[in-house]
């Protein structure tokens, strides 16, 4: 076992002390500090071309990745392991009056002694084996573990028959500009140095899966994440004549009832099941108060996948949207008839029918109807809209759909289904290639060797259950599935774009060995130090040894 606890704890504190909230200048500050520190070490002073700091591409923010590598001298193997982790964090507003201490663990832990918290959190606070603070768990202690191993092999390159690449990426907590930009560097190094990427090891946090769960999890592959969205139109009316129109919010509510927490939309694969979809936004698009019902509403949902493709998800959600639309119209008619009986007013049949289109279907119909005039208009509209920096990709996409809808000849109520944000691809690690089989075997053997040194079970599972940058180093989707993303994202090519070919060119099997703790993204974020500072780096090191012939 490498005696690494105190050194990794010091690295963790140094990284945590630098507030690096995503989409703030702190991301650039921490990257520059890390680059400066690494560059001053003897190995990188002698090999300055082995380390780089690079600004992200096509990004509204000014921020950087730090990449470095160590070439082993024990042999001439080109086999290369990527150690990856993100250096940004979520915000600190949830700390309230303790915001000034949020990034200083010792000060924060002292201040927290006066705060109310659960008995278990209080026990952790006073135990001496848990560290509290923003980023200690997600995931600066993981980056610190990789930083230790990079420095260790920089001091002992003779123990490597192969190479180690260290990647500290920014913007994991929002739009993954960091990893998507870093792919370019990894591809360049692959060509320049002949690197054969055989594995990537991420170090994002792991947590209990349920109350009382004492397992420490290692994940092979990762969940995929989509943001299916609906632009919903109704039939506008004065509120004094409510049943003469159809409120799009009524349709949106029924849609959310149909989709939210629906087990039919959980995706099972290899004995593991995703959590069901849940809404992340539901609003109408009225700019201000009027006594007329809204023209349109906008909703979107988090959607995790294990084996379904983005195309599969569109097909399933289109069916569920049709069901919700039908249920809403049925309910509307029942209530209207009841009202007519109560008010002695005549019942008039409405002409509305359930209508659900994907964005791709609507766009193709409009191109057929209007030709180049429509396409040219939308191109100019997107170019003008993209200058509005206040619009994120989600709202940008909604505005594009709203504009396209104006060209529809049939303006009766409808739901338009599309994707409005980044697709984080799912990754299956099943042993289908030699590199996958080697990584799985190396991991299994490493766990077997380390387990006797730690009292809690170390358990491997197939899908990392949270969104992470692991999604962007390999691709399990076929081209048809990826095509469904680009064809149904209205912001594609204007506000949002991913070069999936870059991912295919790297296409390295990936696992997650990360720090263990609780309450990531919350005020009481904390990590267990024994596992995170001792077991994690030694597990990672054993996997490296077994993959590229390293020796301690």
C-alpha positions in Angstrom: 0.0 0.0 0.0 1.3 3.4 -0.9 1.6 5.7 2.2 -0.4 8.5 0.6 -3.0 9.7 3.1 -1.4 12.9 4.3 -0.1 14.0 1.0 -3.5 13.5 -0.7 -5.2 15.3 2.2 -2.8 18.3 1.7 -3.6 18.3 -2.1 -7.3 18.1 -1.3 -7.2 21.1 1.0 -5.2 23.1 -1.4 -7.7 22.5 -4.2 -10.7 23.0 -2.0 -9.3 26.3 -0.7 -9.5 27.7 -4.3 -13.2 28.5 -4.9 -13.8 27.2 -8.4 -17.6 27.4 -8.8 -18.6 26.5 -12.4 -19.1 29.5 -14.7 -17.1 31.8 -12.6 -13.5 33.2 -12.9 -12.5 30.7 -10.2 -12.3 28.0 -12.8 -9.5 29.8 -14.5 -7.7 30.5 -11.2 -7.6 26.9 -10.1 -6.4 25.7 -13.4 -3.6 28.2 -13.6 -2.5 27.4 -10.0 -2.5 23.7 -10.7 -0.5 24.2 -13.9 2.0 26.4 -12.2 2.5 24.0 -9.3 3.0 21.0 -11.6 5.2 22.8 -14.0 7.7 23.6 -11.2 8.2 20.0 -10.4 11.6 18.5 -11.5 10.0 16.1 -14.0 7.9 18.7 -15.8 10.7 21.3 -15.6 12.8 18.8 -17.5 10.0 17.9 -19.9 7.9 21.1 -20.3 6.2 19.8 -23.4 4.6 17.0 -21.2 2.3 19.5 -19.6 -0.2 22.0 -21.0 -2.9 24.4 -19.9 -5.5 25.0 -22.6 -8.5 27.2 -22.9 -11.8 25.5 -23.7 -13.2 25.8 -27.2 -16.5 27.4 -28.3 -17.1 28.5 -24.8 -18.7 31.7 -23.5 -16.6 31.4 -20.3 -12.8 31.9 -20.1 -11.6 28.7 -18.4 -8.9 26.0 -18.8 -8.0 22.3 -18.7 -4.7 21.1 -17.3 -3.2 18.0 -19.0 0.1 16.3 -18.3 1.7 12.9 -18.9 4.5 10.7 -17.7 6.3 8.4 -20.0 7.4 5.1 -18.4 11.0 4.1 -18.9 10.7 0.5 -17.7 9.8 -0.6 -21.3 8.7 0.7 -24.6 5.0 0.0 -24.4 2.6 2.6 -25.9 -0.2 1.5 -23.6 -1.6 4.5 -21.8 -4.0 5.0 -18.9 -5.9 8.3 -18.6 -6.6 9.6 -15.0 -9.4 12.1 -15.3 -11.4 14.4 -12.9 -13.0 17.8 -12.8 -11.8 20.8 -10.8 -15.0 22.9 -10.9 -17.7 22.7 -8.2 -21.4 23.7 -7.8 -22.1 27.0 -6.0 -21.9 27.8 -2.3 -25.1 29.8 -1.8 -26.6 26.9 0.2 -24.0 27.6 3.0 -25.9 30.8 3.8 -24.1 32.6 6.6 -21.2 30.1 6.4 -20.3 30.9 2.7 -17.0 32.4 3.7 -16.0 29.1 5.4 -17.4 26.8 2.6 -14.0 26.3 1.0 -11.9 26.0 4.2 -12.7 22.7 5.7 -11.1 23.2 9.2 -12.9 26.6 9.7 -16.1 25.2 8.3 -16.1 22.1 10.5 -15.5 24.3 13.6 -18.4 26.6 12.6 -20.7 23.6 11.9 -20.4 22.5 15.5 -22.9 25.2 16.3 -25.3 24.1 13.5 -28.2 21.7 13.8 -27.8 18.5 11.8 -28.7 14.8 11.9 -27.1 12.5 14.4 -25.1 10.7 11.8 -23.7 14.0 10.3 -22.8 15.1 13.8 -21.0 11.9 14.5 -19.0 12.3 11.2 -18.2 15.9 12.2 -16.6 14.8 15.5 -15.1 11.6 14.3 -11.8 12.9 12.9 -12.3 10.7 9.8 -14.6 12.9 7.7 -13.8 16.1 5.9 -16.5 18.7 5.2 -16.5 21.5 2.6 -17.5 22.4 -0.9 -15.7 20.2 -3.3 -14.1 17.8 -0.9 -16.3 15.0 -2.2 -17.3 16.2 -5.6 -14.6 15.8 -6.6 -11.4 17.5 -5.5 -10.2 14.7 -3.3 -10.5 12.4 -6.3 -8.4 14.9 -8.4 -5.9 15.0 -5.5 -5.6 11.2 -5.6 -4.8 11.3 -9.3 -2.4 14.2 -8.7 -0.6 12.1 -6.1 -0.2 9.2 -8.6 1.0 11.6 -11.4 3.7 12.9 -9.1 4.6 9.5 -7.8 5.2 8.2 -11.4 6.9 11.4 -12.4 9.4 10.6 -9.6 9.5 6.9 -10.6 9.0 6.6 -14.4 11.2 3.5 -14.2 8.3 1.7 -12.6 6.0 2.2 -15.6 6.0 0.2 -18.8 3.5 2.5 -20.5 2.3 6.0 -19.9 0.0 8.0 -17.5 -2.0 10.9 -18.8 -3.5 13.3 -16.1 -6.5 15.4 -17.1 -8.0 18.0 -14.8 -11.0 19.3 -16.7 -13.3 22.3 -16.0 -17.1 22.8 -16.6 -18.2 19.3 -15.6 -21.0 20.7 -13.5 -22.7 22.5 -16.4 -22.0 21.8 -20.1 -18.8 19.7 -20.2 -16.8 22.2 -22.3 -13.7 21.0 -20.5 -13.7 17.3 -21.5 -15.1 18.1 -25.0 -12.1 20.5 -25.6 -9.6 18.1 -23.9 -10.5 15.4 -26.5 -8.6 17.4 -29.1 -5.5 17.3 -27.0 -5.8 13.6 -26.3 -6.2 12.9 -30.0 -3.2 15.1 -30.8 -1.0 13.4 -28.2 -2.2 10.0 -29.5 -0.8 10.9 -32.9 2.3 12.8 -31.7 3.4 10.3 -29.0 1.9 7.1 -30.2 -0.3 6.7 -27.1 -2.5 3.6 -27.1 -5.3 4.6 -24.7 -6.3 1.3 -23.0 -8.3 2.7 -20.1 -9.6 5.8 -18.4 -10.1 6.1 -14.7 -12.4 8.8 -13.4 -12.5 9.8 -9.7 -15.9 11.2 -9.2 -17.6 10.7 -5.9 -19.6 7.6 -4.8 -22.3 7.5 -2.1 -24.7 5.0 -0.5 -27.6 4.0 -2.8 -30.1 3.7 0.0 -30.3 4.3 3.7 -28.1 1.8 5.6 -26.0 0.9 2.5 -22.4 0.4 3.6 -21.0 -0.6 0.2 -18.3 1.5 -1.4 -19.0 1.3 -5.1 -16.8 1.2 -8.2 -18.6 1.7 -11.5 -17.8 0.2 -14.9 -19.3 2.6 -17.5 -21.9 5.2 -16.8 -25.5 6.2 -17.1 -26.6 8.3 -20.1 -28.5 11.5 -19.6 -30.9 13.3 -21.9 -33.1 16.4 -21.5 -36.3 15.7 -23.5 -38.3 18.9 -23.9 -41.8 19.8 -25.0 -43.1 23.0 -26.6 -46.9 22.9 -26.0 -49.4 25.1 -27.8 -53.0 25.6 -26.8 -55.9 27.7 -28.0 -55.9 31.2 -26.5 -59.0 32.6 -24.9 -60.1 35.2 -22.4 -60.4 33.7 -18.9 -64.0 34.8 -18.8 -64.7 32.3 -21.6 -62.4 29.6 -20.3 -63.9 26.7 -22.2 -63.6 28.5 -25.6 -59.9 27.8 -25.5 -57.4 25.3 -24.3 -54.8 26.3 -21.7 -51.4 24.8 -22.7 -50.6 24.7 -18.9 -53.4 22.2 -18.6 -51.8 20.0 -21.2 -48.3 20.5 -19.6 -49.7 19.4 -16.2 -51.2 16.2 -17.7 -47.9 15.5 -19.5 -45.9 15.8 -16.3 -48.4 13.6 -14.5 -47.8 11.0 -17.3 -44.0 11.2 -17.3 -42.9 12.2 -13.8 -41.8 9.2 -11.7 -43.2 6.8 -14.2 -41.6 3.3 -13.7 -42.5 2.5 -17.4 -39.8 5.0 -18.3 -37.0 3.3 -16.2 -34.4 1.6 -18.3 -33.1 -1.7 -17.0 -29.9 -3.3 -18.3 -27.5 -5.9 -16.8 -29.7 -6.1 -13.7 -29.5 -2.4 -13.0 -32.3 0.1 -13.4 -32.3 3.9 -13.9 -34.4 6.2 -11.8 -37.5 7.4 -13.6 -37.7 10.8 -15.3 -38.5 13.9 -13.3 -39.3 17.4 -14.4 -36.7 20.1 -14.2 -38.7 22.9 -15.6 -42.4 23.6 -16.3 -43.6 27.1 -17.3 -45.7 28.9 -19.8 -44.1 31.4 -22.2 -46.2 34.5 -21.5 -43.9 37.4 -21.0 -46.2 39.3 -18.7 -49.6 39.2 -17.0 -52.8 39.3 -19.2 -56.3 38.0 -18.7 -55.8 35.7 -21.7 -54.6 32.2 -21.4 -51.1 31.5 -22.5 -50.3 30.7 -26.1 -47.7 28.1 -25.2 -45.9 26.2 -22.4 -42.5 24.7 -22.0 -41.4 21.6 -20.0 -38.4 19.5 -19.8 -37.4 16.3 -17.9 -34.3 14.7 -16.8 -34.0 11.3 -18.4 -31.5 8.6 -17.6 -30.7 5.6 -19.9 -28.7 2.4 -19.7 -29.4 0.7 -22.9 -32.0 2.8 -24.8 -30.8 5.1 -27.5 -31.9 8.8 -27.9 -34.0 7.6 -30.7 -35.7 5.0 -28.5 -36.4 7.7 -25.9 -38.1 9.9 -28.5 -40.3 7.1 -29.6 -41.3 6.2 -26.1 -42.0 9.8 -25.0 -44.0 10.5 -28.2 -46.3 7.6 -27.2 -46.6 8.9 -23.6 -47.2 12.4 -24.8 -50.1 11.2 -27.0 -51.6 9.4 -24.0 -51.3 12.6 -21.9 -52.8 14.7 -24.6 -55.8 12.3 -25.0 -56.3 12.2 -21.2 -56.2 16.0 -21.0 -58.8 16.4 -23.8 -61.0 13.8 -22.2 -60.8 15.5 -18.8 -61.4 18.9 -20.5 -64.6 17.7 -22.2 -65.9 16.1 -19.0 -65.5 19.2 -17.1 -66.9 21.3 -19.9 -70.0 19.2 -20.0 -70.4 19.4 -16.3 -70.0 23.1 -16.4 -72.7 23.4 -19.2 -75.2 21.5 -17.0 -74.4 23.8 -14.0 -74.6 27.0 -16.0 -77.5 26.1 -18.4 -75.2 27.0 -21.4 -75.2 24.9 -24.6 -72.4 22.3 -25.1 -70.4 22.9 -28.3 -68.1 20.1 -29.5 -64.4 21.2 -29.8 -62.4 20.2 -32.9 -59.1 19.5 -31.1 -57.4 16.1 -31.5 -54.1 14.9 -29.9 -51.2 16.0 -32.0 -47.6 15.2 -31.1 -44.6 15.8 -33.4 -40.8 15.5 -32.9 -38.9 18.6 -33.9 -37.4 16.7 -36.8 -40.9 15.9 -38.1 -42.1 19.4 -37.7 -39.1 20.9 -39.4 -39.3 18.5 -42.3 -43.0 19.3 -42.8 -42.2 23.0 -42.8 -39.4 22.6 -45.3 -41.8 20.8 -47.6 -44.4 23.4 -47.2 -42.3 26.6 -47.4 -39.0 25.5 -48.9 -35.9 27.6 -48.8 -37.8 30.6 -47.5 -38.4 28.8 -44.2 -34.8 27.5 -44.0 -33.3 30.9 -44.7 -35.5 32.6 -42.1 -34.6 30.1 -39.4 -30.9 30.4 -40.2 -31.0 34.2 -39.7 -33.2 33.9 -36.6 -30.7 31.5 -35.0 -27.8 33.8 -35.8 -29.5 36.7 -34.2 -30.8 34.7 -31.2 -27.3 33.4 -30.4 -26.1 36.9 -29.7 -28.4 36.9 -26.6 -26.0 35.6 -24.0 -28.7 35.4 -21.4 -30.3 32.4 -23.1 -28.9 29.0 -22.1 -29.2 26.1 -24.6 -32.5 25.1 -23.1 -34.3 28.4 -23.6 -32.5 29.0 -26.9 -34.0 25.7 -28.2 -37.4 26.6 -27.0 -37.3 30.0 -28.8 -36.3 28.3 -32.0 -39.2 25.9 -31.8 -41.5 28.8 -30.9 -40.4 30.6 -34.0 -40.7 27.6 -36.3 -44.2 27.0 -34.9 -45.3 30.3 -36.3 -44.9 28.8 -39.8 -47.3 25.9 -39.2 -50.5 26.3 -41.2 -52.5 24.3 -38.7 -52.2 26.2 -35.4 -54.5 23.9 -33.4 -53.0 22.6 -30.1 -50.0 20.4 -30.3 -46.9 19.1 -28.5 -43.5 19.4 -30.1 -40.9 17.0 -28.6 -37.2 17.8 -28.9 -33.9 17.8 -27.0 -32.7 21.1 -25.6 -29.4 20.3 -23.9 -26.2 18.3 -23.9 -26.5 14.5 -24.4 -24.2 12.7 -22.0 -23.9 9.3 -23.7 -24.3 6.0 -21.8 -21.3 3.7 -21.7 -21.6 -0.1 -21.4 -18.4 -1.9 -20.2 -19.2 -5.5 -20.9 -15.9 -7.1 -22.1 -16.7 -7.0 -25.8 -13.2 -5.8 -26.7 -9.7 -6.9 -25.4 -9.2 -3.5 -23.7 -12.5 -3.9 -21.9 -11.7 -7.4 -20.8 -8.3 -6.4 -19.5 -9.7 -3.4 -17.6 -12.5 -5.5 -16.0 -9.9 -8.2 -15.0 -7.5 -5.6 -13.6 -10.3 -4.0 -11.6 -11.5 -7.3 -10.2 -8.0 -8.4 -9.1 -7.3 -5.0 -7.6 -10.5 -5.1 -5.5 -9.7 -8.6 -4.4 -6.2 -7.5 -3.2 -7.4 -4.4 -1.4 -10.6 -5.6 0.2 -8.9 -7.3 3.2 -7.4 -3.9 4.2 -10.8 -2.2 4.5 -13.8 -3.2 6.6 -16.6 -2.2 4.3 -17.5 -4.1 1.1 -16.0 -2.7 -2.1 -18.6 -3.5 -4.8 -18.5 -3.1 -8.5 -21.6 -2.1 -10.5 -22.2 -1.5 -14.2 -23.4 2.1 -14.5 -22.2 5.2 -12.6 -25.6 6.7 -11.6 -24.8 10.4 -11.9 -23.9 12.7 -14.8 -20.2 12.8 -15.4 -17.5 13.5 -18.0 -17.0 9.7 -18.3 -19.7 9.9 -21.0 -17.3 11.7 -23.4 -14.4 9.3 -23.6 -16.3 6.4 -25.2 -19.5 5.8 -27.2 -21.9 2.8 -27.0 -24.5 4.3 -29.3 -24.9 3.4 -32.9 -24.9 6.3 -35.5 -28.7 6.2 -35.7 -29.1 7.0 -32.1 -26.6 9.9 -32.3 -28.4 11.2 -35.3 -31.6 11.5 -33.3 -29.8 13.9 -31.0 -28.5 16.3 -33.6 -31.7 16.2 -35.8 -34.0 16.9 -32.8 -32.0 19.6 -31.0 -33.0 23.0 -32.3 -29.9 24.6 -31.0 -27.6 22.1 -32.8 -24.9 23.9 -34.8 -25.9 27.4 -33.5 -25.8 27.3 -29.7 -24.8 23.7 -29.1 -22.6 21.2 -30.9 -20.7 18.0 -30.0 -18.2 16.4 -32.3 -19.0 12.8 -31.5 -16.3 11.7 -33.9 -13.7 13.0 -31.4 -15.3 10.6 -28.8 -15.2 7.7 -31.3 -11.5 8.4 -32.0 -10.6 8.1 -28.3 -13.2 5.4 -27.4 -11.4 4.2 -24.3 -13.1 1.9 -21.7 -13.7 3.8 -18.5 -14.3 3.1 -14.9 -14.9 5.2 -11.8 -12.9 4.8 -8.6 -13.8 7.8 -6.5 -14.0 9.2 -3.0 -16.8 8.0 -0.7 -19.1 10.4 1.1 -22.4 12.0 1.6 -24.4 15.1 0.7 -22.6 16.2 -2.5 -24.0 19.5 -3.7 -25.3 20.2 -0.2 -24.2 22.2 2.8 -23.0 19.1 4.6 -20.9 17.7 1.7 -18.3 15.4 3.3 -16.0 12.6 2.5 -14.7 9.7 4.5 -11.0 10.1 4.6 -9.8 6.5 5.1 -11.5 5.2 1.9 -11.0 8.4 -0.1 -7.4 9.1 0.8 -6.0 5.6 1.2 -8.1 3.0 -0.5 -9.0 4.9 -3.7 -5.4 5.8 -4.7 -4.2 2.3 -4.0 -7.0 0.7 -5.9 -6.3 3.0 -8.8 -2.6 2.3 -8.6 -3.2 -1.5 -8.7 -5.4 -1.2 -11.8 -2.6 0.9 -13.4 0.0 -1.7 -12.5 -2.0 -4.6 -13.9 -2.8 -2.7 -17.1 0.5 -1.3 -18.1 3.0 -3.4 -16.2 3.8 -0.9 -13.5 5.4 -2.1 -10.3 5.4 -0.4 -6.8 
